[in-house]
Each structure stands twice: as structure tokens, then as C-alpha cells.
Amino acid sequence: MLRHKFVGTAFLCALLAISLVGVALANGALDGQDPAMMVSPSTIVLAKVRVITVHTNIPSCLVDPESLDLNGAAPMSVN
């Protein structure tokens, strides 16, 4: 029983670490002066993906949230 809890805890820790590394890489990939975007997941299968995250180095004050859409779908939030 203790072994199962350890394996479950180790799996959750590994998943959290992978998520944090992904966010750090996404934000680091957008350093610089030129406008850039990174989309996650990198391959989008619309029948399977419910959430798409876009990281960009474009200041949010320059973006009109009403102008954003993905094939007719408006964003849930713009930060």
C-alpha cells in the first residue's frame, strides 16, 4: 500500500515538473524584440483538444481582445 502511494506521489511530482519546464521553455522562447508566438499543444486535433494556450511577447495593451479568434472561436481569457 505504501509503495502505491509513493509511486502515485512520484508520478504527480514528475507531471508537475514537466509542466513547469514547459511553461519556462515557452516563456523563454519568446524573448527578444521581434513579435513571436508559441502555441501549446503544438499539434492540434480539434476533436481531442479543448484548450489551446498561446504564449506571446506582444504587450497585451497592443492587442484588441475582440479581434482574436481561432476559426470562429473567441478566446476564453486574454492575459
N, C-alpha and C positions, 0 to 999 in steps of 0.2 A: 504494500500500500504506500509506504514512504517512497519507494522507488518511482511509482507512478506520479506522485506529487512532484518529485524532483524533475522528472522528465517533462511534465507539463509546465513547470516554472521555467525550466531551461528553454523550452520552446517559445514561451511568451517573451522571455528576455531577448532571445535571438530575433524574434519578429520585431520587437521594439527597436533593437539596434539597427536592423536593416532599414526600418522606416526612417530613423534619424539620419542615417547615412544618405539615404535617398533625398531627403529634404536638403541636407547640406550640399550634396552634389548639384542638385537643381539650382539652388541659390548661387553657388559658386560658379556655375557655368554661365551665368548671366552678368558677370562682372564686365565692366568696360563702358565705353561711351556709345557704341552702336546699339540701336534697338535690337533686342533679341527676345525670343520666346522659347519655352520648353514645355511640352505637353506630357502629362502623365495620365494614363499609361501611354507608352509610345506607339502601340498598335491598338486601334480602337475597333472593336467589333460591337456595333450598336445593339445587337440583340443580347449582349452579355454585359456591357458596361453601363452603369447608371450614373457614375460620377467621373467627370474629367476635370483635372486640375491643370491650370495654365500658370506657369511662373514667367514673369517678365521683368525687365529692368526699366520699363516705361513708367514714369511717375503717374500715379493714379489721378492726379489733378489734371492731366492732359487727356484723360480718357472719358468719353461720354458713355456711361453705362447703358443708356438706351440704344446705343448703336451696336452693341455686342450681340451676336447670335451665332449659333452653330447649326447650320442647316435648318433655320427657323426656330431653334430652341434658344430662349433667353437664358442668361445666367441666373443661378440661384442667389449668388452673392458676388460682390466685387469689392476687394480689399486692396 
